Every structure is written in structure tokens, then in C-alpha cells.
Amino acid sequence: MTMMRPVLAATLALAVCTAPWLAPAGAPAQLSGARFVPAPSMSLPDYLAPATDPVTHLGFVRVTDPGGTEAGSCGPSYCTHRYSSAQAWNADQSLLLIANGCAGWCFLDGQTYAPRFVRHRSGSCEWHPADPAVMICVTGPTISLWDPRADRDEPVYTTDVYRKLQFGPSKGNPSQDGNRIAVRATRTDGGFDVFVFDFALRRALATIDLDQLPGRNSACTISPSGQYVFCMQDFADGTEAHFIFTADGTLAGRWTEHHRPGHGDMGFDDEGNEVYVGISKSHPDVYQIIKRRLKDGSVASVAPYGEAQHVSLRARTRPQWAVVSYAGNPAEVALQGKWAPFAREVIALRIDGSGEFLRIAQTRNTPHGYWSETHASPSPDGTQVIWSSNWGRPGGPVYDFVSRLPAPLKGAAHSRGMIR
């Protein structure tokens, strides 16, 4: 048996190199003709050493070194970006934020990935989508603009009406022009309100009482246009529903099916509609990737049943493409001819239903708790994708990697001028 292993490995490597269903590096393919591709054996790349994915042929770099001396601010267990639906790069991609597992807020060079500086602050912050110098932050009773290079904070709003303000929490993002955010506010009685804060007006807009909704609020965020507030409500039986309000507080829609979709992100489709793209956990499209329009709740499937775990639409200049993190057991997925043929991979997927996709990276990431999840997230222009992996060692260090695409993902600009 041991004599056969090198031969098997060589056979798999040859199959990967010659398979007709694999597109050249950076060239999209079609789901209708796609097959599962096993990951060839590959050693963990050295920290900051260029590497090439043997299947996608795209270059990538390990950008964190948990427990290492080169980036000494990283703890030994994990050192990763914040989340799939959070933008890791600033607007001009000169800085890259590593938020999980670092002794503070660790900023890397956005192109070379060398450590630049570490900052210490409380609260929640997200990159301003248009101004590369600042982050939008919510801390205690205050909303502010923070310049992490200078470590300078400019408060723009403070309240004494609420006990605490939160950006999301955890799943908050600004509108695509950076002018609006949704802020969840804890009242003195412990209940929750949410309001839209408008930076141009420097004031809060209409207040929405979240306790009037069924369930318990887990987070709210603003839509890319700034016109809708999207709120997630959790229930005691483990299910989740979504409620959509206009910025003036009017209830515009309710999605009562569990997690239909969830673990996703918001953006624009090819027709200029604001959509939430994620993984459904309800019939009739259970475990498919679906997109759902905010204005009317209509649903369309964009990828078949599979092991997708997280969806990101952070490439704001390429809104028609979602970056999808797939988990799953490769041996199981290989036997399922009707499933999406991806396991422990990162792909880019057109959300127009055409089935067009691009393989980006095989992560070799063995599931082992939340911090080991891949959480792939693209840069604003879609030329870089950051993702996490324990490189096949369950319970081992979780590293961050950045894959680079030779050109931005192709897609028409949004006709309303929100996307350039």
C-alpha cells in the first residue's frame, strides 16, 4: 500500500494539470461543465514567500505568521482578517487590517503585506469605502472618524440618550459612498433601537424600535445605497429571520424563512437592484447560493446545492461577482455529481445566474471551530482575495493568505453611479 501512494499522488497531479474543465489562470469557467478537482499535496508556504496554487495557477502569499517573530504581534493560535463581509483593505489598498488574534489592530502594507504598525483602541471600526485615510468607528456613545496612521480620532456624534451604540454589531458596513451607517443603540431599559446616521447631515435619522419585532436582534446594517436598513432577528429555536426597513423607518419587507439566505453580503445585481447574496438553509433552495432582492424579497438561485460557507461582495467596483468560501469533505463532494463541485476552495461567482465562476484557491483548510473558517474577502477592486486556513492541521495555527488575480473580475459598472 505504501508503494502506491507516490504513484497515486503523481496521477492526481497529472489529472489536475491536464483536466479539460480547468480554465487558464484568471479565466472564468461554467458551473455546468465543472467537476470536482482534488487538491494536490503542497507544503505550507513560508511567511511572505510567493507561492502558486497548482490548480488555479494563481499566485498567493502567506501574509501572517501566528506565533512567529517576523510579525510578533500575532498570537500562536490564529492571525486573520476580521470577516468575509468586512472589507480588509482601505479604499486605495495601501493598508490591510488583520484584526483577529493580534495584540491590537495590526496594519500591513496592502501590497507587500509587510507589517506597518499596531494600534490599540476599543469599539468597532470599518474602512471608509472612499477615503483611504480613515475608518468609521462606533465606540460607547460616540460615532467617529479615525485615522489609524496618525492614531487621530474625530468624534462626529455623541449621545446621552442611549447606554451604548454599536456598529452592527459585528456585521455592520457603511453605505458604498461612506455617508451612512446603521447604528444599533441600547436603551436604558436594555432594549434595542436602530437608527441611520448620516455623516453629511451629522445627525441621526428616524429611530426604529427593534423590540417590536419578533425574536431578539443580533445585528443591523445599512444597504449599499444607504436606502435600506437590514436587520437580523434570532429565535429561541435557533432560526433566523430578516426585516428590511427604509431609512425613514418604514417596514419594507420581512423574510421569515430561516436563513434564506444567511452568511452573506449585500451588493448590486446586473440590473442595479440591491440584493443580499448568501447560503439558504430553507426549502426550496436549501444549501444553494441564492440572491434576494431587498425591495421585494424575490429569490433566484445562483449556484446549486453544495458546501458553501460564506459569501462576500466586498469587491465594490465589481458588484456582479461574489467571492465564496467552500468548506466540506473533499472525499464526499467528489462523489456527488449534482453538487457544486467545490470543497475547501475559494471561488468567484457571477451572481447573474449564468453559472460563470473562477477558481481562486484551494485552501487545504480542515474544519476545526469558528476561527479556522476560511472567510474569504476580496479587495475593493477585486484583484486580491484574503482567506484563512490551518493548512490541514485541525487545531493548528490559522494563517491568512492573499491570492492575486491577474486582472479585475470583469463586469459592467452599476448604472446608477454607485459603482465606478
Disulfide bonds with the S-S distance in Angstrom:
Cys74-Cys79 1.91
Cys125-Cys137 2.10
Cys220-Cys231 2.14
